[in-house]
Amino acid sequence: MAKKTSKDKDDEDKKDINIFESSIVPAQVLLTEEEKQQLLQKLNISLRQLPRIKSKDPAAKVLGGKKGDVIKITRRSAVAGEYYYYRVVV
């Protein structure tokens, strides 16, 4: 049986961390296919025009985002209140 290395232990520790419990990380959800199409139509844009997020990004990983999925990010601002930001998974 192989010994666990410190890298293995670090990887296990990272699995226990929920990044969305942090007050610094904004709320994020995956859009359904229907919601994605409605968004693109409403904004009159294509997926290529959305900002990108890599599939290896911790938030995309937790959400289970795959290439072509759109993530809706809800941010809070003292001036604007609550606003939405969208990213496509690449």
C-alpha positions as CSV (number, residue, x, y, z in Angstrom):
1,M,0.0,0.0,0.0
2,A,1.4,3.4,-1.0
3,K,2.1,6.1,1.6
4,K,0.1,9.3,1.4
5,T,2.2,12.2,0.5
6,S,1.7,15.7,1.7
7,K,0.2,16.6,-1.7
8,D,-2.5,13.9,-1.2
9,K,-3.3,15.3,2.3
10,D,-3.6,18.8,0.8
11,D,-5.9,17.6,-1.9
12,E,-8.1,15.9,0.7
13,D,-8.2,19.0,2.8
14,K,-9.3,21.1,-0.2
15,K,-12.3,18.8,-0.8
16,D,-13.7,19.7,2.6
17,I,-13.7,23.5,1.9
18,N,-17.0,25.0,0.5
19,I,-15.9,28.2,-1.2
20,F,-19.5,29.5,-1.3
21,E,-19.6,29.7,2.5
22,S,-17.2,32.6,2.3
23,S,-18.7,36.1,2.5
24,I,-16.1,37.1,-0.1
25,V,-17.4,34.7,-2.8
26,P,-20.6,35.9,-4.5
27,A,-23.6,33.6,-5.0
28,Q,-23.3,31.6,-8.2
29,V,-25.7,29.2,-10.1
30,L,-25.7,27.3,-13.4
31,L,-28.3,28.5,-15.8
32,T,-30.6,25.9,-17.4
33,E,-30.5,25.5,-21.2
34,E,-33.8,27.4,-21.4
35,E,-32.5,30.3,-19.1
36,K,-29.3,30.4,-21.1
37,Q,-31.2,30.8,-24.4
38,Q,-33.5,33.5,-22.9
39,L,-30.5,35.4,-21.7
40,L,-28.7,35.3,-25.0
41,Q,-31.9,36.4,-26.8
42,K,-32.6,39.2,-24.3
43,L,-29.1,40.6,-24.6
44,N,-28.9,39.9,-28.3
45,I,-25.5,38.3,-27.9
46,S,-23.8,34.9,-28.6
47,L,-21.9,32.8,-26.1
48,R,-18.7,34.0,-27.5
49,Q,-19.5,37.5,-26.3
50,L,-19.8,36.5,-22.6
51,P,-16.8,36.7,-20.3
52,R,-15.2,33.3,-19.8
53,I,-14.5,31.1,-16.8
54,K,-12.3,28.0,-17.0
55,S,-13.9,24.7,-16.2
56,K,-11.0,24.2,-13.7
57,D,-12.0,27.3,-11.7
58,P,-13.0,26.2,-8.2
59,A,-16.5,27.7,-8.5
60,A,-17.1,26.0,-11.8
61,K,-15.9,22.7,-10.4
62,V,-18.2,22.9,-7.4
63,L,-21.2,23.8,-9.6
64,G,-20.3,21.1,-12.1
65,G,-20.0,23.5,-15.0
66,K,-19.1,22.0,-18.4
67,K,-17.9,23.7,-21.6
68,G,-20.7,25.9,-22.9
69,D,-22.6,26.2,-19.6
70,V,-23.4,29.7,-18.3
71,I,-22.9,30.7,-14.7
72,K,-25.0,33.5,-13.2
73,I,-23.1,35.4,-10.5
74,T,-25.1,37.6,-8.1
75,R,-22.9,40.4,-6.7
76,R,-23.8,43.0,-4.1
77,S,-22.8,46.7,-4.3
78,A,-23.5,49.5,-1.9
79,V,-24.3,51.8,-4.9
80,A,-26.0,49.4,-7.3
81,G,-27.5,47.0,-4.8
82,E,-27.7,43.5,-6.3
83,Y,-26.6,42.9,-9.9
84,Y,-25.9,39.9,-12.1
85,Y,-22.9,38.9,-14.0
86,Y,-22.7,36.0,-16.4
87,R,-19.8,33.9,-17.5
88,V,-19.5,31.0,-20.0
89,V,-17.5,27.9,-19.0
90,V,-14.6,27.2,-21.4
